[in-house]
């Protein structure tokens, strides 16, 4: 009787291990796919140029501070765009029309 009980518990223990392995593997795949997609879209963190302009209009910052902050934001945005373009293998954001020269 004891031999049957031992093989029965081994069966359930093996089944439990298999279920744990499947759940852990599924979680790992879900996590990897989510990380591959990148950050979730949503509102931009921090503040916008519009917020910066409002601070200037309210007198919370000077024109010089506004210009410095605006230039820093534009520099960061350009750097991020360059990094993203490099990550994509040098392709631009758009399709065939992106081959046109940008307006100045």
N, C-alpha and C positions, 0 to 999 in steps of 0.2 A: 504494500500500500504506500510505503514511503517513497518508492522509486517513481510512482505516478505523480505524487505530489511534487517531487523535486522537478520533474520535467514540466509539469504544469506551471510552476512558479518561474522556471527558466523561460517558458514561452511568453508569459505576461511581462517579465522583465525585459526580454528582447523586444517585444512589441512596444513597450513604453520607451525604450531607447530609440527605436525607429521613429516614433512619433516626435520625440524631442529633437532628433536629427532633422526631420522634415521641417519642423517649426523653425528651428535655428537657421537652416539653409534658406528658407523662404524669407525670413527676416533679413538675412545677409544680402540676398538678391534685391529685396525692396530697398534697403539702405543704399546699395551700390547704384541702383538705377536713379534714385532720388539725388544722390551726389553728382551723378553724371549730368543731370539736367541743369545743375547750377542753382543759384538762389531763386527763391520763389518771387514771381513778379509782384510788385506792390508799389506803394508810394516811396519816393526816394527818401532816404534818411537825411537828416539834417534840415537845412533850409534851402530855399530856392533863390534865384536872383530877384524874384518878385518880393520875397520876404526881406531881402537885403535892401531893395529900393524903398520898401515901407519903413525900414529902420532909419534910412537916410531922411525920408520925408518927415518922420516924427522927431528928427533931431537927435536920435540916439547915437548916431555915428556921424563923423565928419565926411566930407567929400573925399578926402584923402584915404580914410579908412574904407570907404565904400569902394573906391578904385582898387585898392590893394586886395580886398576880399574878392571882388569880382574877378580880377586878374588871376588870383589863386584858384578860384572855382573853374574858370575857363581852362587854365593850364592843366588842372587835374582831369577835367573832362576830356581834353584832347589826348592826354597821356593814356587814359583808360581806353579811348577809341583806338589809339595806335596799338595798345597791348591786345585788344580784342581782334583787331585786324591781323596781327601777327599770329594769334592763336588759331585763327581761321585759315592760316596758310597764305596770308597776303591778299585774300579776296576782300573786296570792299563790301559795304553794307547792302547795296542795291543789286539789281540785275544788270542787264545789258546797258541800260541808260546811265549806270554809274560810271561808265567809261568816259562820259563827257567831262570836260574841264569844269571845275567848280566856279561859280560866279564870284567875282571879287567886288 
